[in-house]
Amino acid sequence: MKKIDKKVFERHKRLEIDYRRLQTRNPACPCGERNPAALTGIFPNIICYECLAKKEGRSTIEQNHVAGRHNNPIKTPLPGNPHRIITREQETDWPTETFRNPGKNTFLQDAAMIRGTLLLNKLLKGIPERIEWLNKHMQEKEGEDWWKNYPIPK
Amino acid sequence: MEELSYSEVNSSSLEPRPIAIRAFAWPPKKKFRKPEKRWNPLPPSNWYLVFDSETFTDAAQQLRVGTYQLLEGNMVHEEGFFYDPQSLTAEELSLLESYAESHDKTIRTLEEFIREIFFGVFEVGGTFLGFNMGFDFSRLAASHTLARGNMQGGFSFIFSLGEDSRQPAIRVKHLNAKASMFRLTVRPGRSPEKRNQEKGVEIPHYRGYFVDLKSLAAALLGRTDSLASLTDFLDTKHKKVETDEHGRTLTRQYLKYALNDVQATWECFEILRSKYDNLNLSQTLISQISSEAGLGKANLKEMGVKPWRSLPQAFSLERIGIILGTYGGGRSEVNLRRTIAQTLYCDFLSTYPSTCVLMGIWQFVIAQMIECRDDDAATEEVRHFLDKVSLEDFQKPETWQKLHAIVLVQAEGDLLPVRAPYGGERTLTLGLNYLTSHQPLWITLADCCEAKILTGKTPKVLKAIMFRPNGRQRGLKSILLAGNPAYPIDPKKDDFYKRLIDLRNEIKKSKDKAEKDGNQELAFKLDAEQKNLKIVANSAAYGIFLELNVTRYEKKRKVICYGSEGEGFPTWVHNIEEPGRYFHPLLGTWITAGARLLLALAQRLCEESDLTWIFADTDSLAITPKQEMTFEAFIQKVEKVREWFAPLNPYSKKESLLKLEDVNFKLENGKITSDLEPLFAFAVSAKRTALFNIDGQGCPIIRKASAHALGHLLRPYKEKEAPKTILPPAVKVKDKIGVERWQYDLWYRILEAALEGHSHQVKLDDLPGFKKFAVSQYAATTPKLLSWFDKYNEGKPHREQVRPFGFLLSFFADKKKISTEEEPSENTEGKSESFDDFPRPVAPFNKDTQAAAEKCFDRETGKAIPNAVLKTYREVLSQYHLHPEKKFLNGNFLDSGFTQHRHILETGREYIGKEANRWEERLYTGEDPEEQIHYGTSPFSQETAGKEILEGSSTSHRALARESQTSRNEFSRLRRGQKVKAGTVARIRQAQSRIAAEQRQDIEYLQQLLEKVQARCKETGLRQFSKEAGIDPGNLSKILHGMRKPSFADVAKLEKPL
């Protein structure tokens, strides 16, 4: 029998820290967000970062360092919750030396950029399929050029 | 001896004796009120680590190889072995590797296992599963220290982690034979809990999740099991296999055995978990259930019942002291000693829950506050009630609702439960005896009624405090009892205890039906369910109200002791009592008093029906005819007594509260029929009793026997080696009779001798293994027990030391043999050797116990003990059948017939606490006076105490000062009537009673010796005996006629031929 995959264990360890922080194993924000990485507070007063930002009158959009702040200053705007989920992945799934890169190693910087882009891609995974499905559905319902009837911004 | 009526006995001679009273002690400045915690613990994740360790069988029991399963839900992520590289040979390691490879198992070194898996499971919030996990943690640990804080009295295990030393230690505290408490220490560095705490949220630290199946099974099934018997009972797919290969060279078979153990443990857990889930106790985690009381508490928590301590109107500490002073446990007594008599054995239906229902205890449990009335009107009301109340009144349930009071009485020869060191024993025992006291005493109203019912004499009431529930707690919610939708309980309307017993009766009925229909599987399931309800009912009806957890500190700590005087005084103790969650002394003391009253009513009714009783134990009574009568007449009379209790039955199923036990009914092919059969009882002393039928040849057929004071001994022989001359048991010896086979054989021989008319001479010669050294096996579960091996461990590396939870062997030294082996010597403190200075032999564990005897040493001094002074089983048990019932008169070794109540004249009052929760330790190793918490006497009575002590003492002051370890200075202060330290008076009193007890013991011994000499002289003649003893016949005659006091030399001479 193979030894347990350390990564599986590490992921669960990280999740456990979140549960202990939130003091529940079924955390959820009233808005429906359930990913512990995007949640804050202590049970039963749990709220996601986006709702918290709205409540405090801040913008829900944050700037994400694609390759991590130590590697590259390039940033992309992201809603608060996915930003935290992505940051969690960077922290737990990336090799520490790549994420932290204290020596500013250019190879590691490149690796981090690719990892960051893939992570964003991962976040967008499924969205093109969903848009295509929606277009097909609307075409069936309202005709081939259905989109011309709506003031959709370009 | 003839049985005397209560009034006759009352006039018997007074015995001056100190009595002991329970008190409540609380550390100064510590708040007693404990508000409810706001946070429910985070439940564990669905990760589990099941593990077990296999060790060498030498003294150190060092780990060799361990097995484990790492699971997420039911999915096994990893299964395999971990091993200690230093414990395996190269061949064994290669065998382990090849076995692991061929069976697709993982293999890790111990260090790797600890680092990757062990602490990994903690970090994913997983649960640790094992059977007797304290032992396993100790094997895996690299070192240990003594635990501190709330785990004081336990051990802290530190694990070897190589470079990573940031992991926490595991602390284990042994609570009792069935339960231990496990906790992680707080991990260094930051944690989510610490961050939350910094934000001001009171979140407890993460302490890990542990489930010890031994404790869980005991709590859920109410039975103490080994893994083997548990797998049998639960009928798991994989059963625990027995092996003789422990400690030998590893084999493939042994590795298979080790893997099987872990699988069997997991399967047991799965079944127990589903049983627990069925109970629907969402507020309590399964890892929090470590005892039967835990189930009771979980049910109350589920209903939203708040602990009394958390309510704003809890009593003052002074009042708690008074209330706790009225506490006495269950009665366990022998009335007809060492005499075979026909009996019908009865017991009360769910005594404690029934008492709760009768007394309306539930209303107090859910009350928002309890009102006290201690004015003159309350006293008058109680006096009036006591004057008017009669036996018939207790047949009406409403009378029981009037017992909500405690009373201050002036005891003037009243029959009351008296706790005292009877017969020179240092252990305090509770006996129903006549008491005369110059100082008033607080007792429960039920105890007052008991005295009146039994003697007709009403105790003189000086004051009374009446209690009444007021209001109802908020937030009470309905639950489904045992998860059964047909049994909802609304705590606001229903009586929890009544509903519990009703449901149990219903399940029992369904079980009987299933049995009749031949559906054994369903019957088995229902039986387990009804037993579980019984456990819940008993724990919720009594145990939880008097839960006091004792923590032993190395250094004495200051506490304020609140006794029956009502005022607190400071004292210093090693053992501190911490009340449990639902601690409520008022209810605890009422319930036990109510149960004693039920028993007293039954006794009185027996007396009125020309019946008497042989023995009683808390809720059971072995009834016997006073005079000769036919079996049918006897049954009729007992039925009359039983019928009397029918109106008191509060449950839906209408039957008498006093029921006939199964042992009364005839056995056919090992099954109980509905026909009554003549049953006989033989009672030696409290809890040493046997019930049996007699066959055509006059041989006993044992139906029930007690393993009291036998259970600690290792079996001297296996079941298959039992002598052929003893009739094999008619039913399952362990399950139905309640003893092991060798214990059954011992009882058989005792009963055989009694039936043949020589009850004092029991033939033990042919019992195999009785010539071996008697030995007890126990685990080093507390720092104190482990400290006996300090000298043995000195200089040894950790892996070779005797470690916590390792097994130890305890032997028994013979006083007589020691005196012939070596002359008594003066010890270093110049104190002559007393009984206590006799060696207490212990030995490191060895599978071959007789070989272990070779390495015996004194646990106090570390001095080697020769085999010649060790007692054999035969010697240890030679007087089992003569054990005295010292709390009563006519209860001495050779006495038989009816015992009589003593009449105690109280000479002093000592406040005590609960004895530490280590009764089994006390049993194995002999009584340890330190285990009983002594708070001393109150300084309020000290002024007179000094005078009393010095005037009343027959011992020289110098001897008294030496025995009590009191300085001459303090002694002279006492003589001058000046104030001395609180503990001094208590110490002197204890010393005084010790000396008196020793003197009494000597006198008793001498009496017995002379009886034996007299008997022998009758057989062989006085001249012949004096020749054998080497004593002048004239002197012997004078000694026997009481005209001359025998010298020590004379006693030694007289002992010689005997």
Boltz contact constraints between the chains, C-beta under 6 A:
constraints:
  - contact:
      token1: [A, 1]
      token2: [B, 79]
      max_distance: 6.0
  - contact:
      token1: [A, 1]
      token2: [B, 104]
      max_distance: 6.0
  - contact:
      token1: [A, 1]
      token2: [B, 105]
      max_distance: 6.0
  - contact:
      token1: [A, 1]
      token2: [B, 106]
      max_distance: 6.0
  - contact:
      token1: [A, 3]
      token2: [B, 106]
      max_distance: 6.0
  - contact:
      token1: [A, 4]
      token2: [B, 77]
      max_distance: 6.0
  - contact:
      token1: [A, 4]
      token2: [B, 78]
      max_distance: 6.0
  - contact:
      token1: [A, 9]
      token2: [B, 120]
      max_distance: 6.0
  - contact:
      token1: [A, 12]
      token2: [B, 124]
      max_distance: 6.0
  - contact:
      token1: [A, 13]
      token2: [B, 123]
      max_distance: 6.0
  - contact:
      token1: [A, 13]
      token2: [B, 124]
      max_distance: 6.0
  - contact:
      token1: [A, 16]
      token2: [B, 124]
      max_distance: 6.0
  - contact:
      token1: [A, 16]
      token2: [B, 125]
      max_distance: 6.0
  - contact:
      token1: [A, 17]
      token2: [B, 192]
      max_distance: 6.0
  - contact:
      token1: [A, 20]
      token2: [B, 192]
      max_distance: 6.0
  - contact:
      token1: [A, 21]
      token2: [B, 192]
      max_distance: 6.0
  - contact:
      token1: [A, 23]
      token2: [B, 42]
      max_distance: 6.0
  - contact:
      token1: [A, 42]
      token2: [B, 201]
      max_distance: 6.0
